[in-house]
Amino acid sequence: MVEITFMISALIVTAFSVAPSVEAFTSNFRSKVQILLPSSASSPSILTSSTFRQQLINNNKTITSSIASSASSTANGPQIPLPNHSGKVAIVIGSSRGIGKGIAIECALSGMTVYVVGRSSRSDKVAYKSILKRDLGEEWNDDSTIERTCEDIQELIGKQKMLSNSGGKAIPVTCDVADQSQVKSLIEKVKSEQGRCDLLVYSAFPTPPNLSNAKFRDEFWKQNVEMWDPLCEVGLRSAYMSCCETIPLMIDTAKLSSGISATQSNNRPMIVLVSSFGGRSYAFNVAYGVQKAALDRLASDMAVQLKQYNIDTVSLYPGVVRTEGNIQALRAGTWEEATGGMDLENNGETVRFSGRAIVHLMDSTNGSLEWIGGSGKVGVVAELAKFVGFVDEDGRRPPSIRSLRYLLPSFVFPKIEKEINGGKIPDFIKFNIPDYLLPWDVFMSGPPPED
């Protein structure tokens, strides 16, 4: 099995090493992988050939080191302890459900006081029904609110205190961040109650039309401003405005030294904008990509001006996430047409995986912020997990979307199998893919070809 793993890894890395783009890699790998497949049931696989193995080695002198560096990437493992952020205050915008909820949970479990901010509240059931524009399934349709998030957090903290006597708390705040006056009131509330803000997370995602069907991937002139407005006119403007209103309090926080011991993580406040791989490469539709790229640039340019105030910024890239809505789309059979077949079942991340990335990014002792390039840069959740050593809620470490371990089974193998007259790529190939990351310049060349 070691020999097979080595040769498959070598084949993949060799195919990648000469590919200038995703499309070229797909074509290159398609041609190479077919020499691994027997031409008939009685024909031996060329994988048994020592000559072939040596040829692969000769074709790429860096194979051994490349495979060695990726060997432990997505292995299951024990959860490492969360950093201690006791005494810190976080504002998580868009945390009634989805990724924002997972972030709020992990921030509270690390000791922070977390303001759980969103429009969805039990206090106004009529407004809640108008806000909820996507089917979340029976469990969540009636109550995916900021109050429920806080209750879930307190339950988890209660369980944690039985083990370690640690944990923060959660405070629900109803706020429409498209309304500047409501954002101002939110920040005034945090300032009066806590006197500081150490973390601002913007994870609000105004639900665009047709999010759970094929029209979400339609041509942009057909989607028109109905797609643009919720993503850019509302979502992007709200992110910018939330930062503008919060930064004066964060500047004051950066000057404070009381309440945080020297043995705990650093005192530098941080702004995290939840973006996606769509900021670097085409995904879903034009308006979606523009919004994500703009969030990346917002984080980057804010870092320039905030450096003198000792405030850090990060644009965070989750992978494919098992949110309430995504899980329901999978159950309803609309997930594949809405996303083009992204692998939610096998390689999906839980919503708490992103939260773990953030609380570790805020810990200066692990070097994770420096590892992604410093303030203003992109942090990929799965890649941070590999660097720091944390795993997802269920003990897995899903691969990055730009990893061959994700890309090949999701996009390349299905296309190859269609071209092999009823054939299947053997499991020993599928299950021995190295966690080799496509460089950003290759990943940004575009999505894998659809045919």
N, C-alpha and C positions, 0 to 999 in steps of 0.2 A: 504493500500500500504506500509506503514511503516513496518508492520508485515511481509509482503511478502519479502520486501527488506532485512530485518534483517535475515530471515530464509535462503534466498538464499545466502546471504553473509556468514552466518555461515556455510552453507553446503560447500561452496567453500573453505573457510579458513580451515575447518576441513579436507577436502580431501587433501589440500596442506600440512597441518601441519605434517602428518606422511609420506610424500613422500620424499624419498632420491634423486630422480632424476625427470627430466621432464617426462620420459616415465612412471615412477611409478605414478606420479601425474595424468597423462592422464588416466591410467588404473583405478586408485582409483576414480577419479572424474566420469569416465564413469559409474562405478558401482553404485555410489551414486546418480547421477542425475536421473537414471531411476526410482528410488522410488518416484520421484516428478511427474512422468508422469502417468496419469490415464490409467488403463489397457483397458478401453473401454470408449466410449463417455458418458455413464451414470454413470461411477464410479467417485466419488469425488476425488480430488487430496489430497494426504497426507499432502500437505501444510496447510490444515485446521486443522490438528491434533495438539493440544497443547502438547500432549505427545512427538511427534516428535520434536517439538521446544525445549522442555526441554532436550531431549536427545542430541540435537546438542550443547546446552549450556554446558551440563555436559561433553561432549567430548572434549571441548576446552575452557579452562578458559580465554584464551587471546582474544577470538573473539571480544568482545565488544570494547576493546581498539584498536584492529587491524582495525575494520571497522570505528571507529571514526576518526582514523588518516588518512584514505583514502577517507573520505566522499566528500571532495571538490576538489579532484585531477584534474579532467579533465573538470571541469565546465567552461562554457564560462564566459568571464568577460571583463571589460574595460582594455585597454592597459595602463600599468604604463609608466611614462616618461622614456626615455632613459637616462643613465648617461651622464654627460657633459664631453666629452673627447677633448674639443677644445685645439688646440696646439699640439696634438699628431699626429704621423705619422705612417701609417700602410702600409705594403706591403702584398697584398693578391695574392698569386700565384695560378693560375687556376681560374680566375674570369671573363672569357668571358661569362660563362653560369653556370647553375647548382648551387650547394651549394656555390661555391666560389663567384658567382655573388651576391647571397643573403647576404653573409657576407660583401662584399664590400659596398653594399647599406647601411646596418645598421651601419657600421663603419663610413661612411660619414655622415649619419644622426645624429650620436652622436657627430659630430664636427671634426672628424679626417680628415687629408689630406691623401687620399688613393691612393696608386699606384696600378692600376688595371693591373695585369700582366698575360699574356697568349700568346700563339702562334697564336691564331685566330685573324687576323687583316684585315681590309679593304684595307690595303696598298699592300697586295699581294693576289689577288683572286685565283691564281693558287695554291699557298701553302695552302690557306684556304680550298679549295676543297679536297686536299689530307689529311688534318688534320681531316676533318669531316668524321668520319667513322660510324656514327650512324644517323639514320633518326630522325630528331627533329620536323618534321611536317612543313607545308607550312610557318607558321609564323616565324620560326627560322632557317630553312635550309640555307637561303641565307645570313643571317646576325646575327649570334650569336658571336659577336666579342667584343674585349675590348673597341672599340669605342662606340658600342651600349650600353654597360654597363655604360660607363661614361655619355652618353647622358641621359640614364634612371635615373641615380643618380642625375644629375643636375636638371632634371625635378622635381624629388621628393623633392630636397632641395628647389627649387623655391616655391613649394607648402607649405613646412614647414616654410619657412621664412615669408610667409604671416600670419602665426599664432604665431611664436615665435622668429623670427629674429635669427635663429640659423642654424647650418649646416656647414659641411666641404666642401671638393671639391675632385674631382676625376681626376687622371692623367693616361692616357693609356700608357703602355710600352709593346712593342712586345719583347718577350723573350722566348727562348726555354730553359727551365731549365735543360734539359739533357746535355746542352753545358755549361761547367764550365766558359768559357770565357764570355758568354752572362750573366751569373749570376753575375760575377765580375763587368761587365759593369753596370748592374742594380743597384748594391749596391753603386758603385761609383757615379752614377747619383743621387740616393737618398741622399747620404752624401753631395754632392756638393750643391744640391738644398735645403735640409732641415736641414742637420747637425745632424740628429737624426733618430732613428727607434724605436718606442715604441711597435709595434706589428708586428710579422711575422706570417702569416697564410699560411700553405701549404695545398691547396685543389685541387692540380692538380691530375687528374685521367686519365692516358693514356688509351685510349679505348681498352680493350682487345677484342679478337675475339668472335663473337657469343654472344655479351652482351644481345641481345634482343630475344634470342630463347633458346630452351631447351638444346642445346649443351653447354651453359654456366654452366650447372650443371652436365656435363658429368664426367666420371671417369678420374682421373688425368693423367693416362698413355696414354689415348687417346688424351687429350688436349696437353700433352707434353710441350716443351719449348715455343710453340706458345702462351700459356697462361701465363707461368712464366715470360717471358722476359718483356712484357710491364708493368706488375704489380710490379715485383721485380727488374729486371735488370735496368729498366728505372725509374719507379715510386718511389721505395724505395731509390735508389741511389740519385735521384734528391732531395728528401726530406732531406737526410743527407747532401748533398752538399750545398743546399740552407741555411741550418742552419749554416754550417761551415763558409760560406761567410758572413753571416749577423751578427753573434754574436759579432765580434769586434766592430761594430757600436753600437750594443745594449749595450755592456759594457760601452762604452762612454756615451750613453744615460742615463744609470742608475746613472751616476755621476752628471748629469745635474740637476739643480734645477730651472733654469729660464724658463719662458714661461708657467709654470703650477702653478696655484694658489693653496694655501693650502686648499681651499674649494672644489677643484675638486678631482677626483679619484686619486689613488696613482701614484707614478712615476715609479714603477717597470715595466720594459718591460716584454713582454710575448710572448712566441712562442706557437702557437696552431697547432697541426697536426690533420687534419680531418681523423679520422679512422672510425670504425664501430663496431657493436656488433659481427661481424665476427672475431674480435680480441680475443673474449672470448669464443665463441661457434661456432660450424661448421656452415658455411653459403656458399651456392652456389658451391664452389669448393676449392681444396686444396691450390692452389696458392693465391687465394683471401684471405683466412684465414691467411696464412703465412705472407703476406704483412701487413695486419691489425695488427696482433700480433707484428710484428716487429716495426711498427710505435708506438704502445703502449710502447714497451720496449725502443725505442729511446727517447720518452718523459720522461720516468722514469729515464733512466741512464743520460740523459743530465741534469736533475734536480739536480743530485748529484754534478756534477762538476760546475754547474752554480749558486748554492746556494750562494757561497762566492761573486758572482758578482751581487747579487740581481736581477736575471732574473728568471722568472717563466716559467714553461712549462705545457701544458695540452694536453692530447689526447682526442679529442671530438668525441662523439658518436651521430650522428643524428639518427633519426628513419627511417621510410620509407618516402622518400622525393619525392615530386612532381616536379622533374626536367623536363626540356623540353623533354628529351629523354624518361623518364619514362611515362610521359603523352601520348606521341605518341605511345609507345608500348602498353599502355592500349587501345588506340583508334584502333590500328591495330590488337588487339586481341592476341598479343604475350606475354603480361605481365605475365599471369598466368604460362605458360610453362617455362618462363625464371626465375621466382622467386619462383615457387612452391605455388603461390597463396597468396603472401603477400598483405595485405589490404591497397591499395593505395587510394582508393576512400573515405572510411569512416574515416580512421585514418592516412592518409598521412599528412606529414608536408610540409609547403611551404619552399622554399629555404631561406627565410628571418628568419625563426625560429632559425636556427643555428647562424645567425648573431646576433640576440638578445641575445642568450646565451653568446656569446663571449664578447659583450660590457658590459654585466652585470658581467661577470667573472673578467673583468678588473677594476671593481669598488670595492675598498677595504671596502667601507662602508656597503655593504650588507652581507658580510661574506660568499659569495658563494664559493670562492676558498678554504677557510678553511673547508667548509661543505663537499666538495668532497674529502677532505683528504690532501689538500695542493698541492704544486707544484709537477709535475711528475705523477699526478693521472689522472684517467679517469673522464670526465664530460659528463653525459648523458643529451642531450638537453632537453628532455621532463621532466626529473627529476629536472633539474635546473629551468625550468619554474615553476614547482610546488613550489619549495623552495623560489624562488625570488618573484614570483607572476606575471610574464609577460605571455602574451598569444601570439598566432600566429597572422599572418597578418589578418586573417579573424575572429579573436575574439575567436577561439577555443583553447583548450589546449589538443592536442593529447596525448594519453597515451604512456608511455615507452614501448619498445618492450618486456621488461621482466615483464610487468604488466599483471595480469590476464585479465584485461579489454581489452588488445590487444590479448593475446595468446588464450583465450577461443573461441571467435568468429572466429578467423582466422584459428585455427588448430584443436581444440578439438571438438567443436560443430559440424562441418561438418562430422567428423568421427562417432560421436555418432548417428547423424541423418541417416547415411547410415545403421547403425545396427538396427534402429527402423523401422520396416516394413512400409516404406512410411510415418513415423511420423515426426513431427517437434518439436524441442525444443520451448516451448512457449515464446512469446516475453517478458513476465514478468520475465523470467529468463535471457534472452539475454540482456535486458536493465537495469538490476540491478546487474551488476557485480562490485564488489569492485575494486578499484585501488590498488591492493595488489601486491607488487613487489616480484618476486621470488628472494631469496638470490643468490648471484653470484655463490656459489658452486653448487646450484641446476641448475641454468641456464646453467652453463658450462658443465653439464653432457651430453649435446647433444640436438639436435632438437627433437621436438615431433615425435613419430613414424609415418611413412607414411601409415601404415595400421593396 
